Amino acid sequence: MKRDGFRFRYAPSPAVAWLPAAVLAATSACASDEAPAQICDVPYFDCDGVCVALASDPDNCGACGDECSAGESCVNGACEGPAQGGGAGGGAGGPEDNAAGGSGGGVPDCGGERTMERCDGVCVDTRTDPDHCGKCGEQCDPGRACAGSLCQRTCLEGFTDCAGSCVDISVDPMHCGGCNSACDLGRPCEEGSCGCSVEPSEDIDAVVPQRVTGTTSGAASTRALSCSGSDAPDQTFLFTAPGAGTYIFDTFETPFDTVLGALSADTCAELACSDDAEGIQSQIFVDLAEGERILVVVSGASGAEGDFTLRLTQPGPVMCTPTALEPVVAQTVTGTTVGLEDAVSSDCDFTSSADATYTFTAPEAGAYVFSASASAELIVDVLEDGTCTGESLGCEDAFSRSTVMAELEAEETVLVAVSSPGRSLRSFTLDVFKAPPCPGQDLGSTVPQTVTGSNEGLADVLSACFVSTTGGEATYSFTAPNDGVYLFDTQGSSFPVLMDVRSGSCTGDFVTCADGEVTPARATVALSAGDTVVIVLDTYGETGTYQLAISEVPCPQIDLGSTAPQTVTGTTADFFDLLEPSCGYSGGPEATYRFTAPADGLYTFDTEGSTFDTILDVRSGSCAGPSIRCNDDVDPSREVTTSRVSVLLSADQTVIVSLDSNSTSGEYVLSVAQQEAPPCPLIELDSTVPQTVTGSNEGYPDLLTPECGSGSGGEATYGFTAPADGYYTIDTAGSSIETILSVREGGCGEVETDCVDGGTASRLLVWLDAGATIVISVDTDGAEGEYALNVGEFDGVGTCDAPVELEPVLPLTATGTTMGSLGVKGASCGGSSAPEVIHSFTAPETGTYVIDTFGSDYDTVLSVFDGDCSGEELDCSDDSPWHSGVTSELSVSLEAGQTILIVVDGYDRDSGPYELHVDIEP
C-alpha cells in the first residue's frame, strides 16, 4: 500500500490469512512492483476511489461491484442468507468485524450495518465521515474530504485551497472572493463580496430623542473611521430612522476625547465622521430616509477610551429666529451655536453647520463691519433683507477671526450668521462697528514721498494678502502721475508689515503682496498714468509705527535705439526685481531695454549665450504696457534655458524688452535681429464645410501669442470665410501634438476673439456672419509635429433645443467635452461664461438621484432643471462638499417618469472633457 508518499510490499499475515482466495489474489497482485500503489489501509480495498471492506460490504462482496441480494449479508467475501449467529451469543467475528465496531457477526448497535461504527453514541461511516475519518475522533482539516478512511489532500467542492487551508471564499472575511482578499474590520463576507454586519452592536431601536450610556474601556476595536483610524476601542449602536429627516448625534456629555461616526447598516459606507465638534467632543448630522438603518460608532481619538454618553436628537422644522441687535455702533455681543440649527445656507460653507443669527439695522448710510472671533474656524455671512434666505452681501471663512464689510443704506436691515464648518461653537464674540474711511488717506500723485503713522487703535477690517490677520490696518490711495514703475517700501517700520496693493479701491482686485516677516515689505507695480491703487499696511497682531515710501523706478534702464541687428551684454546683478513677466515666475532682477522698430518687419529677441535661466518679456510702449510676447525656455523638452521671442512690429513702434529670471541673476547676452515678415495667414482655406487640412508646424515662425498659452512654438495660420450665417466648429482632433487654437477676426494683427488650450483635440465654437473672415492659428507651447485642423457647421447637439438623451438605465455614465460648446444657459452657482453640454434624463422610478461629475478633467459646475431649459432650477453644485477636488455633486428627488435637464458647465470660462454619473440612492 501507499502511505504518506512511501510504498510498502504487502504480505498476508496470520491476521488476514482467512480472507477469500479472490481477495488474497487481488491483494497479491497489488503487491507487485508493477501494480499501482494502494490508497487504502488493510483490511480495506480501493473500489473506484472509495475504500471498502470486500469481506463484509454487501455492495462490494468479494469484489468491487458484486452486490448481495436483499436480506443477504456478506460474510468472508461471500453473500449468505440472514445471519444465524454471530450476535451477542454467537461466535466471534473476524478481525474485519472488530474493525467495524462489531462484537461478532454484525453491528447490532448500528442496525447491522457493517460499514458503520458508533462514535460518541452516534453511528458514523468512518470511511467517509471527516469528523471520524478511519476511526472515532480522527478529524480532517476543515474543508477536506474523508475517503476510504483517509483525509484527502484536495479540498471539498465549494472550498478553495489558500496557502494550504481549505476556505469557503464565499463567506470567509479573510479570503472574500479570492485568497488573501480580506474585508475591512467589522465587515463580513457575503456571497464572495464584503458586506456589512450589524454585529457587534446594540439595537437602540427608533426612539428619538434618547440618551445612551456605555463605555469603550476594554472594548474591541471593530470599526475603522476615516477621521480617527482603527486603533481605539469602540461601541456600535444600531439605529433605525422612524421617519425621513435629519438626526443629530453627539457626545457633549462625555469626559474623554471622542470620535463619532455613522455607517450605513446595509453597506458599511461611512455617512459622517467627527473628531472634535466642540472641544474634544463630537457631533454629527445625518440625513436619513424612513426606515433607513445606520450604525453609530463611538470611539476615541489616539486610542482614548472611557465612559460615554451618546445623545440622539432630531431638529424640528428649521426656524429662522434671529436675535435683534440694537441699531447702534459700536457694539459687542457674545454667543454660542451649541444646540442651534443650520438655518442659513452660507455661500462659503458647504457643510451642515449650526449657526447663530442676528439682525442689524443701519442707523445711517455707510460701510459696516461684522467681525466674529473664536478659538476655532468660523464663518461670518451677511445676508440682505434681514432673512435667512436673503442674498449674501459677503462671507468669510477663516480661523480665529472672520470679518465681512457691507455697504448699507440708512434703515437697511441685514442678517448676520455666525457658524463653524461641521461643528458647534461653544462661544464666540461678534463685533459690529462703522467701518473707518477706506482708503484712510489719499496720497495724490506726488513722487517721491514718505508717510509715517501708527496702527495703534486702528480697526481690523481688511485681510491683507488673503491671510487671516489680527491687527488693525492703515490704508492709502495713490495715483500714478505718468506711465512707469513705482516702488512701495516699508523700510523703517517698527514691526513686520504685511502689505498688499489693490487696484482702484479697498475692494479692488489684488495686484501684489509683500510680507515683511524677514525683510521690510517692498513691492514694485507697473502703472499707467492716472492708474489708482490702494496700499494696505496690515499686521499679524503687532502694534507700532510704520513708514511707507513711494518712488518711481527708472524703467527701462537702457535705450537700444533702432539698430537691428545688434547685441548687448551685461549682468542682472546690477538691477532690481521690478516687473513680473507674463510667463514663468518672477523673483529675479531684470534688465529692461527700449527698442524702436526702424521699419515694418519681424523682429527676434534672444538670450543665447547667457549664463543663467532667462525669461524674455516684450511689452508694448512702456514698462506698464501689456505683454506682447513672452518666453521662458526656447525648448523645454531639450532643457534649453535661454529664451527667444519674435514679434511683428510696424515702423517706429516702441517696445520694452525685459530680460528676467525666476530667481537667479547673472551675465546675459541679448541679441536683436530683423527679417522680412512672412505672410499671415500662411494659407487661405476655401469656404467649404466641413473640411479638414493637415500639416506640420516644424520650421514655422513664431509670430502670434495666444491669450490661453505661451504659444512659444511656431504656428500655422489659416484664413477662412464663412459661407453663411451660423455657428462653426473649429478643432484639432487627430493631431499628434498638443495644440493651442485661437481665432482673430479680420487679420493676424487684430484682437484675438477666442482661444483654447485643449491638448491634441482643442475645440472652439464661433458665430460668423456670411462673408465674415477670420484667421485661425494652430499654435503650440514649443512642440513640433503633425497637426490636423477641422472646420465644420455646429449641429446643435447638447443645447436646449437638442439635449443629449440619456438612457434611463442605472447606474449610468456619460462622457463628452464642453470644449467648443455653447455657453448660454448658465447656473445659479457659477458657469455663466463657460460652455456647457445639456443632457435630458427621465427618471425610471421614484427616488432620490445622485448626479456627479467625478473623474472630469476640469473645474465643473453642475445644475439640474425641471422639464426643459425654461423650467425651475432644482439644484446647483460648483464643488462637491463630500469629494475632494473641483468636480461637482448634487442630489434631487424625482417622481417616476419625471424629465430633467442636466447641465454640465464650467467655473468661470473653464471647459474640457467630463464624466457624468447618475444613480439612485438605495
Order of alpha helices (4+ residues) and beta strands (2+ residues): beta-beta-alpha-beta-beta-beta-beta-alpha-beta-beta-beta-beta-beta-beta-beta-beta-beta-beta-beta-beta-beta-beta-beta-beta-beta-beta-beta-beta-beta-beta-beta-beta-beta-beta-beta-beta-beta-beta-beta-beta-beta-beta-beta-beta-beta-beta-beta-beta-beta-beta-beta-beta-beta-beta-beta-beta-beta-beta-beta-beta-beta-beta-beta-beta-beta-beta-beta-beta
